[in-house]
Amino acid sequence: MKHLAVAFGLSLSVLTSPAWALGAGDDDSERLARWKEIQTSIFGERKLEATEAMVKIDAPNRAMDASLVPITLTMPEKDKITGLHLVIDDNPSPYAAKFTFGPAADPGEIKLRVRVNNYTNIHAIAETKDGKLLETVKFVKASGGCSAPMGMTDEEAMKGMGEMRMKFAGDAAPGKPMEATLMIRHPNFSGMQMNQVTRDYTPARYITKVEVSRGSSNVFTLDGDISISSNPVIGFSFVPEGKEPIRVVAIDNQNGRWEHSFTAPAVSN
């Protein structure tokens, strides 16, 4: 399966052009030109509107660890939101993630950890029920996140691949969203990391899709790429109705498939 950026029409020639490697030294006009090209590749002729109210990005100004950068995306008017796009402009494959929210979702907040390869703008684009695309931007200073080694052998990194855990926060109550944190064991190899023993590049192996549902209702579907950090951790909220378990299916680009069900707290009146 191709990287999201390529799958959505961003050409490999764009990804490898010298202008895309400048990052830290670019001025605002260069960053804007690059964003316009990415924007067209992903969204075509659809109009994007700037917003500081509909979607917000909480991220460090300077990353402590470029391979594990925490991102919180908040949508205050969550009832209007159907999808969310995350773009890390200067990453080798900029289109980092696409969230599609289902009827069992409470899309007020998403948390995840990403790789940031260079000083870059990060764009979050919320998609509304009436078809609008609303964008906000945050500048983050980081370097080398996509090529950073994991500090262990490939075999150790892949041990237990596909194992999942889920934590729930608070009590389940009618009409109140329940917070959950999903943890998936997977190295999410980017294809840019060098094996410190063999000195060869580890082939890319990364999660491309995560589907979370409750009963027959979808909570969200995540289409991912190499920009998502190793051992993904995703924070989300859902509507705590019914007694069905939370079901998670994860798929990677090497046809790996893992499925697990979790018992959610019962709704208390």
LOROMI-943011 format. One record per residue: chain; x, y, z of N, C-alpha, C in turn; residue in three letters. Coordinates in pm, whole numbers, m for minus. Example, Ala and Ser with C-alpha at 12.3 -4.5 7.8 and 13.67 -1.06 7.14 Angstrom:
  chain    n.xx    n.yy    n.zz   ca.xx   ca.yy   ca.zz    c.xx    c.yy    c.zz  resn
      A    1319    m569     780    1230    m450     780    1320    m330     780   ALA
      A    1285    m225     708    1367    m106     714    1290       3     787   SER
***
This chain:
  chain    n.xx    n.yy    n.zz   ca.xx   ca.yy   ca.zz    c.xx    c.yy    c.zz  resn
      A      84    m119       0       0       0       0      88     124       0   MET
      A      58     221     m82     139     341     m92     119     431      28   LYS
      A     221     518      53     205     618     156      83     703     124   HIS
      A      20     760     227     m99     842     207     m75     956     110   LEU
      A      41    1021     121      67    1137      36      67    1098    m111   ALA
      A     123     981    m141     125     935    m279     m13     886    m320   VAL
      A     m79     814    m229    m211     762    m260    m311     872    m290   ALA
      A    m293     988    m230    m385    1098    m253    m332    1195    m358   PHE
      A    m232    1151    m436    m193    1228    m554     m70    1313    m541   GLY
      A       3    1306    m429     124    1384    m415     238    1309    m481   LEU
      A     295    1365    m586     391    1293    m668     522    1271    m596   SER
      A     590    1161    m630     720    1132    m572     823    1237    m609   LEU
      A     808    1299    m724     901    1404    m764     892    1523    m669   SER
      A     770    1550    m620     754    1658    m523     820    1620    m391   VAL
      A     800    1495    m347     854    1452    m220    1005    1457    m217   LEU
      A    1070    1435    m330    1215    1426    m333    1282    1550    m389   THR
      A    1206    1654    m423    1266    1773    m478    1347    1846    m373   SER
      A    1456    1915    m411    1541    1983    m313    1467    2082    m226   PRO
      A    1366    2151    m281    1295    2251    m204    1229    2192     m81   ALA
      A    1195    2062     m87    1126    1998      26    1222    1963     138   TRP
      A    1353    1974     113    1450    1935     214    1504    2053     294   ALA
      A    1462    2175     261    1519    2293     324    1468    2311     466   LEU
      A    1339    2307     483    1277    2306     615    1316    2420     705   GLY
      A    1424    2402     781    1461    2497     885    1495    2634     830   ALA
      A    1546    2641     706    1586    2770     651    1484    2837     563   GLY
      A    1367    2778     549    1265    2835     460    1204    2961     521   ASP
      A    1164    3053     435    1089    3168     484     940    3141     467   ASP
      A     858    3236     512     713    3214     511     658    3192     372   ASP
      A     713    3260     272     662    3245     136     692    3106      82   SER
      A     807    3051     116     841    2915      71     753    2812     140   GLU
      A     727    2833     267     639    2740     338     497    2746     283   ARG
      A     451    2867     251     317    2882     196     307    2815      59   LEU
      A     409    2832     m24     408    2769    m157     405    2617    m145   ALA
      A     481    2564     m51     483    2419     m32     347    2371      17   ARG
      A     287    2444     113     156    2405     164      51    2408      54   TRP
      A      54    2508     m33     m44    2516    m140     m33    2394    m232   LYS
      A      88    2348    m255     106    2231    m341      53    2105    m272   GLU
      A      83    2091    m143      30    1977     m68    m122    1982     m64   ILE
      A    m174    2099     m35    m319    2118     m24    m389    2075    m152   GLN
      A    m337    2117    m266    m398    2080    m394    m389    1930    m417   THR
      A    m276    1871    m379    m257    1727    m399    m356    1644    m318   SER
      A    m391    1691    m199    m482    1615    m113    m628    1650    m138   ILE
      A    m657    1779    m147    m796    1825    m150    m843    1875    m286   PHE
      A    m753    1877    m384    m792    1923    m516    m832    2069    m515   GLY
      A    m945    2099    m576    m992    2238    m585   m1081    2280    m469   GLU
      A   m1098    2193    m371   m1182    2228    m257   m1119    2344    m179   ARG
      A   m1201    2436    m133   m1154    2553     m62   m1130    2521      85   LYS
      A   m1019    2571     139    m990    2560     281   m1004    2697     346   LEU
      A   m1071    2699     460   m1090    2825     533   m1009    2821     662   GLU
      A    m935    2930     689    m859    2939     812    m952    2953     932   ALA
      A    m914    2890    1044    m996    2898    1164    m907    2892    1287   THR
      A    m949    2958    1392    m885    2944    1522    m985    2893    1625   GLU
      A   m1105    2860    1577   m1212    2820    1668   m1257    2676    1647   ALA
      A   m1262    2630    1523   m1320    2499    1494   m1223    2383    1516   MET
      A   m1093    2407    1500    m993    2303    1526    m867    2370    1580   VAL
      A    m810    2309    1684    m692    2365    1748    m584    2258    1761   LYS
      A    m458    2301    1750    m344    2211    1764    m267    2246    1890   ILE
      A    m248    2147    1976    m160    2164    2091     m39    2074    2067   ASP
      A      77    2137    2048     201    2064    2022     317    2147    2077   ALA
      A     427    2083    2113     541    2160    2165     601    2249    2057   PRO
      A     646    2368    2097     715    2455    2001     845    2393    1954   ASN
      A     914    2326    2045    1035    2253    2012    1022    2113    2072   ARG
      A    1035    2012    1988    1013    1875    2033    1129    1824    2117   ALA
      A    1099    1759    2228    1202    1694    2309    1258    1572    2237   MET
      A    1170    1499    2170    1208    1379    2093    1132    1386    1961   ASP
      A    1205    1406    1851    1141    1427    1721    1069    1302    1672   ALA
      A    1098    1186    1728    1030    1063    1686     906    1034    1769   SER
      A     883    1114    1875     766    1094    1963     710    1230    2002   LEU
      A     652    1300    1907     601    1434    1932     452    1424    1966   VAL
      A     412    1465    2086     270    1456    2124     187    1566    2057   PRO
      A      75    1527    2000     m15    1620    1932    m155    1601    1991   ILE
      A    m219    1710    2028    m359    1707    2069    m438    1796    1975   THR
      A    m542    1740    1914    m628    1812    1821    m765    1826    1884   LEU
      A    m809    1951    1901    m935    1978    1970   m1035    2041    1875   THR
      A   m1158    1991    1876   m1266    2044    1793   m1379    2090    1885   MET
      A   m1380    2218    1924   m1480    2266    2021   m1625    2246    1976   PRO
      A   m1652    2264    1847   m1789    2244    1796   m1796    2104    1733   GLU
      A   m1778    2004    1820   m1759    1867    1775   m1879    1810    1701   LYS
      A   m1998    1858    1729   m2117    1804    1665   m2123    1836    1516   ASP
      A   m2038    1928    1472   m2036    1965    1330   m1929    1889    1251   LYS
      A   m1846    1809    1319   m1726    1751    1258   m1750    1607    1215   ILE
      A   m1708    1575    1093   m1716    1437    1044   m1578    1376    1017   THR
      A   m1478    1460    1002   m1345    1407     970   m1236    1504    1010   GLY
      A   m1114    1454    1013    m999    1533    1054    m876    1487     978   LEU
      A    m802    1582     922    m681    1553     847    m561    1616     917   HIS
      A    m450    1543     926    m328    1594     986    m216    1588     883   LEU
      A    m154    1704     858     m48    1715     757      75    1776     822   VAL
      A     189    1708     808     316    1757     858     398    1795     736   ILE
      A     399    1924     704     439    1972     572     575    1922     526   ASP
      A     677    1923     614     813    1891     571     853    1746     594   ASP
      A     759    1662     635     791    1520     643     802    1460     504   ASN
      A     879    1351     489     892    1289     356     759    1250     295   PRO
      A     665    1207     377     528    1180     333     437    1267     420   SER
      A     399    1384     371     337    1485     458     200    1448     515   PRO
      A     119    1374     440     m17    1345     483     m10    1238     592   TYR
      A      m5    1280     717      23    1190     827     m95    1102     865   ALA
      A    m216    1160     872    m330    1085     921    m460    1146     874   ALA
      A    m558    1058     854    m694    1100     823    m788    1024     916   LYS
      A    m865    1098     996    m965    1038    1084   m1103    1060    1022   PHE
      A   m1181     953    1015   m1320     961     973   m1404     916    1092   THR
      A   m1490    1005    1141   m1567     976    1262   m1702     913    1227   PHE
      A   m1740     812    1306   m1866     744    1287   m1969     787    1389   GLY
      A   m2087     725    1387   m2196     765    1476   m2169     740    1624   PRO
      A   m2076     651    1657   m2044     624    1797   m1930     712    1849   ALA
      A   m1883     804    1768   m1772     890    1808   m1819    1012    1884   ALA
      A   m1731    1064    1967   m1747    1196    2025   m1620    1273    1984   ASP
      A   m1625    1337    1868   m1502    1391    1806   m1456    1525    1861   PRO
      A   m1454    1538    1992   m1411    1664    2051   m1261    1677    2062   GLY
      A   m1192    1561    2072   m1048    1565    2092    m983    1435    2045   GLU
      A    m870    1448    1979    m788    1335    1937    m646    1360    1984   ILE
      A    m585    1258    2042    m444    1267    2082    m366    1157    2012   LYS
      A    m245    1189    1967    m158    1089    1907     m15    1139    1912   LEU
      A      80    1050    1879     221    1085    1876     271    1069    1733   ARG
      A     350    1164    1687     394    1162    1548     544    1183    1540   VAL
      A     598    1153    1422     736    1185    1389     740    1318    1315   ARG
      A     837    1400    1349     857    1527    1280    1001    1530    1230   VAL
      A    1019    1544    1099    1150    1526    1040    1229    1655    1025   ASN
      A    1163    1769    1037    1232    1896    1014    1153    2009    1080   ASN
      A    1212    2126    1089    1135    2243    1129    1019    2257    1030   TYR
      A     896    2259    1078     785    2248     984     656    2307    1039   THR
      A     570    2346     948     431    2373     982     356    2241     990   ASN
      A     267    2233    1088     175    2120    1097      35    2176    1078   ILE
      A     m39    2118     985    m175    2162     955    m276    2059    1004   HIS
      A    m382    2107    1068    m497    2023    1100    m617    2080    1027   ALA
      A    m688    1993     957    m803    2036     877    m925    1957     923   ILE
      A   m1022    2026     976   m1147    1964    1016   m1246    1968     901   ALA
      A   m1315    1856     882   m1417    1847     777   m1554    1847     844   GLU
      A   m1643    1935     799   m1773    1950     864   m1883    1875     789   THR
      A   m1997    1863     854   m2110    1791     795   m2163    1860     670   LYS
      A   m2143    1992     660   m2189    2063     540   m2079    2076     435   ASP
      A   m1970    1998     451   m1868    1989     347   m1758    2092     352   GLY
      A   m1752    2172     456   m1645    2271     467   m1516    2208     517   LYS
      A   m1403    2267     476   m1272    2228     525   m1213    2347     600   LEU
      A   m1187    2328     730   m1144    2438     815   m1005    2405     870   LEU
      A    m908    2492     846    m769    2460     877    m709    2552     981   GLU
      A    m615    2494    1057    m531    2572    1146    m389    2519    1133   THR
      A    m292    2596    1184    m151    2561    1162     m71    2588    1287   VAL
      A      32    2506    1308     123    2522    1421     265    2493    1371   LYS
      A     361    2579    1406     500    2559    1367     572    2483    1478   PHE
      A     641    2375    1441     713    2292    1538     858    2277    1494   VAL
      A     949    2293    1589    1091    2273    1562    1131    2133    1605   LYS
      A    1177    2054    1509    1223    1918    1536    1312    1876    1420   ALA
      A    1386    1770    1438    1476    1726    1331    1502    1576    1341   SER
      A    1487    1506    1228    1528    1367    1218    1432    1264    1272   GLY
      A    1308    1302    1297    1215    1209    1358    1182    1087    1275   GLY
      A    1182    1102    1142    1145     989    1056    1258     888    1037   CYS
      A    1381     930    1064    1495     840    1045    1558     798    1177   SER
      A    1505     845    1289    1564     814    1420    1555     664    1449   ALA
      A    1668     599    1485    1663     457    1518    1586     433    1647   PRO
      A    1536     311    1664    1452     280    1780    1533     240    1903   MET
      A    1664     221    1888    1747     186    2002    1740      40    2039   GLY
      A    1695     m44    1949    1688    m189    1970    1696    m257    1834   MET
      A    1713    m387    1834    1716    m460    1708    1577    m462    1645   THR
      A    1573    m487    1513    1443    m496    1446    1359    m608    1506   ASP
      A    1425    m718    1542    1351    m831    1599    1288    m793    1732   GLU
      A    1362    m719    1814    1307    m674    1943    1191    m578    1921   GLU
      A    1206    m488    1822    1102    m390    1794     973    m457    1747   ALA
      A     986    m572    1679     869    m640    1623     810    m744    1719   MET
      A     876    m767    1832     826    m866    1927     690    m822    1981   LYS
      A     594    m912    1975     460    m881    2023     381    m791    1931   GLY
      A     424    m776    1807     357    m686    1714     208    m719    1703   MET
      A     127    m616    1713     m18    m634    1704     m88    m644    1838   GLY
      A     m11    m657    1947     m73    m658    2079    m138    m521    2105   GLU
      A    m250    m521    2174    m322    m397    2201    m365    m389    2347   MET
      A    m374    m265    2393    m432    m237    2524    m522    m115    2511   ARG
      A    m618    m105    2601    m704      13    2602    m735      51    2746   MET
      A    m722     181    2774    m755     234    2905    m874     328    2893   LYS
      A    m961     326    2994   m1077     413    2997   m1064     509    3115   PHE
      A   m1111     631    3096   m1103     732    3201   m1242     774    3246   ALA
      A   m1265     776    3376   m1392     823    3429   m1501     717    3429   GLY
      A   m1617     756    3475   m1734     668    3481   m1822     691    3359   ASP
      A   m1881     584    3311   m1973     595    3197   m2109     642    3246   ALA
      A   m2157     752    3189   m2287     807    3228   m2364     846    3103   ALA
      A   m2497     835    3106   m2577     869    2988   m2550    1012    2941   PRO
      A   m2526    1026    2813   m2506    1158    2755   m2369    1218    2778   GLY
      A   m2281    1148    2848   m2147    1199    2876   m2044    1117    2800   LYS
      A   m1955    1180    2722   m1856    1103    2646   m1757    1031    2737   PRO
      A   m1713     916    2693   m1614     838    2765   m1479     850    2695   MET
      A   m1375     882    2771   m1241     894    2713   m1172     759    2715   GLU
      A   m1097     732    2609   m1024     606    2599    m888     632    2536   ALA
      A    m793     546    2571    m659     551    2511    m627     414    2455   THR
      A    m602     407    2327    m567     283    2258    m417     277    2237   LEU
      A    m356     165    2274    m212     143    2255    m192      19    2171   MET
      A    m118      33    2062     m92     m78    1970      58    m100    1961   ILE
      A     102    m223    1984     244    m253    1971     277    m278    1824   ARG
      A     355    m188    1766     395    m200    1626     510    m102    1602   HIS
      A     619    m145    1538     735     m56    1522     710      61    1428   PRO
      A     614      48    1339     588     153    1241     718     199    1173   ASN
      A     794     101    1124     919     134    1055     890     226     937   PHE
      A     966     334     927     942     434     823    1009     402     690   SER
      A    1105     308     691    1185     283     571    1307     372     563   GLY
      A    1321     465     658    1434     558     660    1529     530     776   MET
      A    1498     429     857    1578     400     976    1686     298     945   GLN
      A    1807     326     990    1918     235     966    1933     138    1083   MET
      A    1942       9    1050    1970     m93    1151    2111     m70    1204   ASN
      A    2123     m50    1334    2252     m13    1392    2351    m129    1395   GLN
      A    2305    m251    1370    2393    m367    1366    2437    m396    1223   VAL
      A    2341    m409    1132    2373    m447     994    2410    m327     908   THR
      A    2373    m205     952    2394     m80     876    2311     m77     748   ARG
      A    2211    m162     740    2116    m158     630    1991     m83     675   ASP
      A    1916     m31     578    1791      36     612    1681     m67     634   TYR
      A    1610     m53     743    1500    m143     774    1384    m116     679   THR
      A    1332    m219     613    1219    m196     521    1099    m135     592   PRO
      A    1027     m51     520     910      15     578     804     m88     617   ALA
      A     755     m77     739     641    m156     784     566     m71     885   ARG
      A     449     m26     846     376      71     928     226      45     916   TYR
      A     154      86    1019       9      70    1022     m55     167     924   ILE
      A    m142     114     839    m211     196     741    m356     226     778   THR
      A    m414     142     862    m556     162     897    m584     108    1036   LYS
      A    m660     185    1111    m712     141    1241    m862     169    1240   VAL
      A    m942      67    1266   m1088      82    1272   m1133      52    1414   GLU
      A   m1204     145    1474   m1255     129    1609   m1407     136    1603   VAL
      A   m1475      37    1659   m1621      34    1654   m1676     m17    1785   SER
      A   m1806       9    1805   m1877     m47    1919   m2005    m109    1867   ARG
      A   m2016    m239    1878   m2128    m308    1816   m2122    m287    1665   GLY
      A   m2233    m244    1607   m2238    m218    1464   m2206     m73    1429   SER
      A   m2172       8    1530   m2148     151    1507   m1999     182    1504   SER
      A   m1956     253    1402   m1817     294    1393   m1788     411    1487   ASN
      A   m1675     405    1556   m1628     517    1635   m1541     606    1547   VAL
      A   m1434     549    1493   m1354     621    1394   m1273     523    1311   PHE
      A   m1234     570    1195   m1137     499    1111   m1019     592    1091   THR
      A    m900     540    1118    m777     616    1098    m701     557     981   LEU
      A    m674     639     879    m581     602     773    m448     667     806   ASP
      A    m344     584     829    m217     635     879    m104     618     781   GLY
      A      14     662     823     132     661     738     257     656     824   ASP
      A     373     677     761     500     663     832     521     772     936   ILE
      A     443     879     932     461     988    1028     407     955    1167   SER
      A     327     851    1179     279     810    1310     391     735    1382   ILE
      A     413     766    1508     526     712    1582     515     562    1602   SER
      A     626     502    1638     627     361    1673     536     337    1794   SER
      A     484     215    1804     391     179    1911     285     287    1930   ASN
      A     197     302    1831     100     413    1832      14     416    1958   PRO
      A      m9     539    2005     m99     565    2118    m199     669    2070   VAL
      A    m327     634    2075    m433     722    2023    m536     746    2133   ILE
      A    m554     871    2167    m656     908    2263    m780     959    2192   GLY
      A    m897     914    2233   m1022     951    2166   m1137     941    2265   PHE
      A   m1255     984    2224   m1375     971    2306   m1486     905    2225   SER
      A   m1576     839    2294   m1686     771    2226   m1813     787    2308   PHE
      A   m1925     754    2246   m2055     762    2310   m2079     632    2388   VAL
      A   m2090     638    2521   m2101     516    2601   m2244     463    2610   PRO
      A   m2294     410    2501   m2429     355    2498   m2422     206    2471   GLU
      A   m2513     132    2529   m2517     m11    2505   m2411     m86    2584   GLY
      A   m2408    m217    2564   m2315    m303    2637   m2214    m372    2546   LYS
      A   m2214    m337    2418   m2123    m403    2326   m1978    m364    2355   GLU
      A   m1886    m456    2330   m1744    m424    2351   m1691    m328    2245   PRO
      A   m1579    m267    2274   m1508    m186    2175   m1420    m280    2093   ILE
      A   m1436    m278    1963   m1361    m367    1874   m1262    m284    1793   ARG
      A   m1138    m331    1789   m1032    m262    1717    m971    m356    1614   VAL
      A    m957    m308    1492    m888    m381    1385    m776    m291    1335   VAL
      A    m654    m345    1331    m538    m271    1280    m478    m347    1163   ALA
      A    m441    m275    1058    m386    m335     936    m259    m260     901   ILE
      A    m153    m333     857     m33    m263     814      m5    m286     666   ASP
      A      99    m222     615     127    m224     471     188    m354     423   ASN
      A     216    m447     516     265    m580     478     158    m686     498   GLN
      A      32    m644     494     m84    m733     507     m99    m794     646   ASN
      A     m32    m735     744     m56    m776     882    m194    m727     926   GLY
      A    m265    m811     999    m399    m774    1048    m416    m827    1189   ARG
      A    m460    m738    1278    m479    m775    1418    m614    m722    1466   TRP
      A    m680    m800    1548    m813    m762    1597    m821    m791    1746   GLU
      A    m884    m701    1819    m900    m722    1963   m1028    m652    2009   HIS
      A   m1092    m709    2110   m1212    m649    2169   m1186    m614    2314   SER
      A   m1242    m502    2358   m1224    m454    2494   m1360    m429    2558   PHE
      A   m1374    m467    2682   m1498    m443    2755   m1496    m300    2809   THR
      A   m1591    m221    2764   m1599     m82    2809   m1680     m74    2938   ALA
      A   m1655      29    3019   m1736      45    3142   m1884      55    3109   PRO
      A   m1966      m5    3192   m2111      m1    3172   m2164     136    3212   ALA
      A   m2267     179    3142   m2329     307    3172   m2402     300    3305   VAL
      A   m2374     397    3392   m2443     402    3520   m2540     520    3522   SER
      A   m2658     497    3573   m2760     602    3578   m2747     688    3703   ASN
***
